[in-house]
Amino acid sequence: MFILPTTEQALACVRVCQMLSNLYKDIRLFRFDDKTGQVYMLAGDELQVIVLSNGIWDFVNEPEL
C-alpha cells in the first residue's frame, strides 16, 4: 500500500517553490515518498526542505539565508 499526497501538502509545496523561486534558488530535486507521505526538496546546493502530509514544512538543516 502506498500513500497519496494531500491537498494541504500540495498547497504547501507550491508556497515553498514560490519562496525558493523568489530567492533565485534552483529546485534540483522534488520527490514524493509514497511510503512516508513526505515531499523532499533540494534547492541550490544545500537547501533541503521536507513537506509533511499536513502541509507543515521545515528545513532539514536550517541554513542561513
C-alpha beads as a LAMMPS data file, in Angstrom:
LAMMPS data file: protein, C-alpha beads

65 atoms
64 bonds

1 atom types
1 bond types

-500.0 500.0 xlo xhi
-500.0 500.0 ylo yhi
-500.0 500.0 zlo zhi

Masses

1 110.0

Atoms # bond

1 1 1 0.000 0.000 0.000
2 1 1 1.180 3.499 -0.755
3 1 1 0.209 6.956 0.449
4 1 1 -1.088 9.757 -1.782
5 1 1 -0.230 13.449 -1.366
6 1 1 -2.782 15.615 0.432
7 1 1 -4.291 18.924 -0.677
8 1 1 -2.604 20.721 2.226
9 1 1 0.715 19.231 1.207
10 1 1 0.267 20.259 -2.431
11 1 1 -0.540 23.849 -1.474
12 1 1 2.443 23.993 0.882
13 1 1 4.695 22.689 -1.905
14 1 1 3.549 25.495 -4.197
15 1 1 4.244 28.073 -1.471
16 1 1 7.727 26.641 -0.805
17 1 1 8.538 26.506 -4.517
18 1 1 7.452 30.145 -4.890
19 1 1 9.615 31.142 -1.917
20 1 1 12.615 29.321 -3.386
21 1 1 11.990 30.954 -6.763
22 1 1 11.894 34.390 -5.135
23 1 1 15.313 33.616 -3.627
24 1 1 16.612 32.601 -7.101
25 1 1 17.254 29.037 -5.944
26 1 1 17.181 26.188 -8.456
27 1 1 14.969 23.304 -7.389
28 1 1 17.242 20.393 -8.152
29 1 1 15.132 17.578 -6.718
30 1 1 11.441 17.274 -5.896
31 1 1 10.372 13.864 -4.625
32 1 1 7.233 12.452 -3.040
33 1 1 7.883 9.338 -0.970
34 1 1 4.761 7.178 -1.222
35 1 1 5.822 5.125 1.803
36 1 1 6.230 8.017 4.281
37 1 1 3.920 10.541 2.613
38 1 1 6.575 13.266 2.733
39 1 1 7.820 15.567 -0.007
40 1 1 11.557 16.219 -0.120
41 1 1 13.030 19.195 -1.995
42 1 1 16.640 20.016 -2.663
43 1 1 17.232 23.585 -3.811
44 1 1 20.555 25.044 -4.795
45 1 1 23.490 23.150 -3.362
46 1 1 22.399 22.935 0.252
47 1 1 18.765 23.874 0.921
48 1 1 16.741 20.829 1.969
49 1 1 13.027 21.064 2.714
50 1 1 10.568 18.430 3.949
51 1 1 6.813 18.954 3.486
52 1 1 4.638 16.774 5.712
53 1 1 1.185 15.499 4.756
54 1 1 -0.489 18.116 6.996
55 1 1 1.121 20.936 4.974
56 1 1 3.724 21.860 7.564
57 1 1 7.178 22.259 6.084
58 1 1 10.618 22.738 7.570
59 1 1 14.247 22.905 6.579
60 1 1 16.143 19.667 7.138
61 1 1 19.295 21.546 8.170
62 1 1 18.389 25.177 8.685
63 1 1 20.731 27.243 6.542
64 1 1 21.235 30.956 6.937
65 1 1 19.572 32.736 4.028

Bonds

1 1 1 2
2 1 2 3
3 1 3 4
4 1 4 5
5 1 5 6
6 1 6 7
7 1 7 8
8 1 8 9
9 1 9 10
10 1 10 11
11 1 11 12
12 1 12 13
13 1 13 14
14 1 14 15
15 1 15 16
16 1 16 17
17 1 17 18
18 1 18 19
19 1 19 20
20 1 20 21
21 1 21 22
22 1 22 23
23 1 23 24
24 1 24 25
25 1 25 26
26 1 26 27
27 1 27 28
28 1 28 29
29 1 29 30
30 1 30 31
31 1 31 32
32 1 32 33
33 1 33 34
34 1 34 35
35 1 35 36
36 1 36 37
37 1 37 38
38 1 38 39
39 1 39 40
40 1 40 41
41 1 41 42
42 1 42 43
43 1 43 44
44 1 44 45
45 1 45 46
46 1 46 47
47 1 47 48
48 1 48 49
49 1 49 50
50 1 50 51
51 1 51 52
52 1 52 53
53 1 53 54
54 1 54 55
55 1 55 56
56 1 56 57
57 1 57 58
58 1 58 59
59 1 59 60
60 1 60 61
61 1 61 62
62 1 62 63
63 1 63 64
64 1 64 65
